């Protein structure tokens, strides 16, 4: 089902049966693409608040566009079945053609197009979700806490711009943390339809994230207790071995006297 969903969105990536070099570069490019996904809401927030002007923001737009162009051209040249790769990743072509920053200057819908970059972030996260699931499946508590912190920060940035009545970014982060953890104090409530829809996504995300976090925390605590027991057993084995060695020496001396 997940494969069909990614095929439908045009974000399948390199086929597992492709050349090893293509698979290697696809894996290497996942981290730069992830950085782009994390940067998109930050840039969107800076533009919405007027912290950066559009002339500076345009350089970032060109950088994001160049990364997608480089990835598509490189992987297309490395894969054996180029038609299959382009067909299964048609969203890359849409991003390259429709996301050309030069075209934004001549369209009256430039504001709407710039806001649609948040959808691009969602597409990127869905595309690399398999890698994120692998990180979560390892059960490393530090990694899971880092992912949760990133989600809270980005969600706080996005929700405060979807609903300006929610307050500052810190208020948005507090709302995101309360929503993801399913605490629900109700002190900060979204009012716009877009913010409420985003809140629903956070609730579903929190179900997955905190389930994994709870399991990892339990495994960490249990593992700590197991380590203590193993250390005590090791000490007991060393003491027992020392006692047996001394008994053997005593037996040898008794035999000598006899």
PLY file of the C-alpha trace (Angstrom):
ply
format ascii 1.0
element vertex 258
property float x
property float y
property float z
element edge 257
property int vertex1
property int vertex2
end_header
0.00 0.00 0.00
2.85 2.36 0.83
4.50 1.65 -2.53
1.29 2.39 -4.41
0.86 5.62 -2.45
4.35 6.83 -3.28
3.85 5.84 -6.91
0.68 7.90 -6.98
2.51 10.93 -5.60
5.44 10.44 -7.93
8.02 10.20 -5.15
9.08 6.55 -5.31
12.81 7.20 -5.60
15.31 4.77 -7.07
13.98 1.25 -7.58
15.59 -1.35 -5.25
16.59 -3.43 -8.26
18.59 -0.63 -9.87
22.35 -0.33 -10.12
24.34 -0.24 -6.91
25.89 3.13 -7.76
22.46 4.69 -8.27
21.23 3.30 -4.95
24.36 4.60 -3.21
23.92 8.14 -4.52
20.21 8.08 -3.76
21.08 7.28 -0.16
23.74 10.00 -0.04
21.34 12.63 -1.34
18.70 11.86 1.29
20.41 14.06 3.89
20.67 17.21 1.70
17.03 16.71 0.70
16.08 16.36 4.38
17.88 19.63 5.15
15.87 21.28 2.36
12.64 19.94 3.86
13.54 21.35 7.28
14.60 24.70 5.83
11.42 25.30 3.79
9.10 26.12 6.76
11.81 28.26 8.37
12.23 30.32 5.20
8.45 30.54 4.80
8.14 31.86 8.35
10.92 34.42 7.84
9.21 35.67 4.70
5.78 35.87 6.35
7.14 37.84 9.30
9.24 40.13 7.11
12.51 39.03 8.72
14.07 38.65 5.25
13.21 40.46 2.04
12.29 38.68 -1.15
15.59 39.49 -2.85
17.53 37.51 -0.23
14.89 34.80 -0.18
15.24 34.40 -3.92
18.79 33.09 -3.48
17.47 30.35 -1.21
14.77 29.55 -3.78
17.41 29.10 -6.45
19.45 26.92 -4.10
16.49 24.61 -3.37
15.63 24.41 -7.06
19.27 23.62 -7.95
19.38 20.76 -5.42
16.31 19.11 -6.97
17.70 19.64 -10.47
21.08 18.13 -9.49
19.42 15.13 -7.83
17.13 14.41 -10.77
19.84 14.78 -13.41
22.40 12.73 -11.46
20.10 9.83 -10.58
18.60 9.75 -14.07
22.10 9.38 -15.51
22.99 6.58 -13.05
19.90 4.38 -13.23
19.60 1.72 -15.89
15.87 2.10 -16.55
15.57 5.87 -17.01
11.97 5.76 -18.18
10.85 3.91 -15.04
12.73 6.33 -12.79
11.22 9.45 -14.40
7.75 7.92 -14.48
7.85 6.90 -10.82
9.31 10.28 -9.82
7.28 12.64 -11.96
6.90 14.98 -8.96
10.57 15.94 -9.33
9.86 17.14 -12.86
6.88 19.15 -11.61
9.05 20.76 -8.91
11.81 21.58 -11.40
9.48 23.04 -14.03
6.84 24.64 -11.81
9.26 25.63 -9.08
11.60 27.62 -11.30
12.10 30.84 -9.26
12.47 32.90 -12.44
8.85 32.12 -13.38
7.55 33.38 -10.03
8.36 36.97 -10.95
5.90 36.99 -13.83
2.87 35.35 -12.23
0.18 37.12 -10.17
-0.14 34.01 -7.99
3.38 34.30 -6.60
2.11 34.49 -2.99
0.04 31.34 -3.37
2.88 29.48 -5.05
5.30 30.39 -2.28
2.85 29.12 0.34
2.50 25.84 -1.53
6.13 25.10 -0.68
4.83 23.62 2.57
3.30 20.85 0.46
6.73 20.32 -1.03
8.06 19.78 2.49
5.38 17.13 3.08
6.27 15.36 -0.19
9.93 15.27 0.80
9.19 13.86 4.24
6.94 11.18 2.76
9.64 10.25 0.27
12.31 9.75 2.94
9.86 8.30 5.47
11.36 4.82 4.97
14.73 6.08 6.19
13.08 7.84 9.13
11.23 4.64 10.04
14.55 2.80 10.06
15.95 5.34 12.52
12.89 5.01 14.73
12.97 1.21 14.53
16.47 1.17 16.01
14.96 2.35 19.28
17.69 4.87 20.07
16.27 7.22 22.66
18.50 10.15 21.74
17.55 9.97 18.05
13.84 9.79 18.83
14.04 12.76 21.21
15.91 14.76 18.56
13.24 13.97 15.96
10.50 14.95 18.42
12.25 18.25 19.15
12.58 19.04 15.43
8.90 18.24 14.87
7.85 20.50 17.76
9.96 23.43 16.51
8.83 23.18 12.88
5.20 22.63 13.85
5.33 25.66 16.13
6.68 27.79 13.31
4.03 26.64 10.85
0.97 26.79 13.11
1.63 30.36 14.30
1.52 31.54 10.69
-1.55 29.48 9.84
-3.30 31.13 12.79
-1.73 34.42 13.92
-4.06 34.60 16.94
-2.13 31.77 18.60
0.67 34.15 19.61
4.41 33.85 19.20
6.48 30.96 17.93
7.05 29.87 21.53
3.28 29.62 21.98
3.13 27.56 18.80
5.82 25.22 20.09
3.94 24.83 23.35
0.75 24.02 21.45
2.63 21.53 19.26
4.17 19.79 22.26
0.85 19.58 24.10
-0.89 18.29 20.97
1.72 15.71 20.05
1.90 14.41 23.63
-1.93 14.25 23.73
-2.05 16.30 26.93
-4.58 18.81 25.64
-4.53 21.64 28.18
-6.71 23.77 25.93
-4.94 27.03 26.83
-4.04 27.59 23.16
-6.59 26.55 20.57
-6.41 26.99 16.76
-9.26 28.92 15.21
-8.63 28.92 11.46
-9.54 25.84 9.38
-5.96 25.47 8.13
-4.54 25.49 11.67
-7.12 22.97 12.85
-6.34 20.68 9.93
-2.66 20.96 10.78
-3.50 20.18 14.41
-5.20 16.98 13.29
-2.03 15.97 11.45
-0.05 16.63 14.63
-2.38 14.38 16.63
-1.85 11.49 14.20
1.88 12.13 14.18
1.92 12.16 17.97
0.31 8.72 18.12
3.22 7.24 16.18
5.99 9.34 17.67
5.10 8.95 21.31
4.35 5.26 20.94
7.90 4.75 19.70
9.24 7.13 22.36
7.47 5.25 25.17
8.71 1.91 23.89
12.28 3.22 23.57
12.19 4.75 27.04
10.92 1.49 28.51
13.62 -0.46 26.66
16.24 2.00 27.91
15.15 1.64 31.54
14.88 -2.14 31.28
18.26 -2.27 29.58
19.79 -0.26 32.41
18.47 -2.73 34.97
19.68 -5.66 32.88
23.16 -4.13 32.73
23.20 -3.84 36.52
22.17 -7.47 36.93
24.78 -8.59 34.40
27.49 -6.64 36.24
26.48 -8.24 39.54
26.48 -11.68 37.92
29.92 -11.01 36.47
31.26 -10.00 39.89
29.72 -13.12 41.41
31.33 -15.30 38.71
34.72 -13.70 39.36
34.39 -14.28 43.12
33.29 -17.88 42.55
36.21 -18.52 40.23
38.59 -17.05 42.81
37.13 -19.30 45.53
37.48 -22.38 43.31
41.09 -21.48 42.57
41.86 -21.18 46.27
40.17 -24.52 47.00
42.27 -26.19 44.34
45.42 -24.81 45.94
44.33 -26.06 49.37
43.62 -29.51 47.95
47.03 -29.57 46.29
48.77 -28.69 49.59
46.81 -31.37 51.44
47.77 -33.94 48.85
51.42 -32.92 49.17
51.33 -33.35 52.94
49.73 -36.77 52.60
0 1
1 2
2 3
3 4
4 5
5 6
6 7
7 8
8 9
9 10
10 11
11 12
12 13
13 14
14 15
15 16
16 17
17 18
18 19
19 20
20 21
21 22
22 23
23 24
24 25
25 26
26 27
27 28
28 29
29 30
30 31
31 32
32 33
33 34
34 35
35 36
36 37
37 38
38 39
39 40
40 41
41 42
42 43
43 44
44 45
45 46
46 47
47 48
48 49
49 50
50 51
51 52
52 53
53 54
54 55
55 56
56 57
57 58
58 59
59 60
60 61
61 62
62 63
63 64
64 65
65 66
66 67
67 68
68 69
69 70
70 71
71 72
72 73
73 74
74 75
75 76
76 77
77 78
78 79
79 80
80 81
81 82
82 83
83 84
84 85
85 86
86 87
87 88
88 89
89 90
90 91
91 92
92 93
93 94
94 95
95 96
96 97
97 98
98 99
99 100
100 101
101 102
102 103
103 104
104 105
105 106
106 107
107 108
108 109
109 110
110 111
111 112
112 113
113 114
114 115
115 116
116 117
117 118
118 119
119 120
120 121
121 122
122 123
123 124
124 125
125 126
126 127
127 128
128 129
129 130
130 131
131 132
132 133
133 134
134 135
135 136
136 137
137 138
138 139
139 140
140 141
141 142
142 143
143 144
144 145
145 146
146 147
147 148
148 149
149 150
150 151
151 152
152 153
153 154
154 155
155 156
156 157
157 158
158 159
159 160
160 161
161 162
162 163
163 164
164 165
165 166
166 167
167 168
168 169
169 170
170 171
171 172
172 173
173 174
174 175
175 176
176 177
177 178
178 179
179 180
180 181
181 182
182 183
183 184
184 185
185 186
186 187
187 188
188 189
189 190
190 191
191 192
192 193
193 194
194 195
195 196
196 197
197 198
198 199
199 200
200 201
201 202
202 203
203 204
204 205
205 206
206 207
207 208
208 209
209 210
210 211
211 212
212 213
213 214
214 215
215 216
216 217
217 218
218 219
219 220
220 221
221 222
222 223
223 224
224 225
225 226
226 227
227 228
228 229
229 230
230 231
231 232
232 233
233 234
234 235
235 236
236 237
237 238
238 239
239 240
240 241
241 242
242 243
243 244
244 245
245 246
246 247
247 248
248 249
249 250
250 251
251 252
252 253
253 254
254 255
255 256
256 257
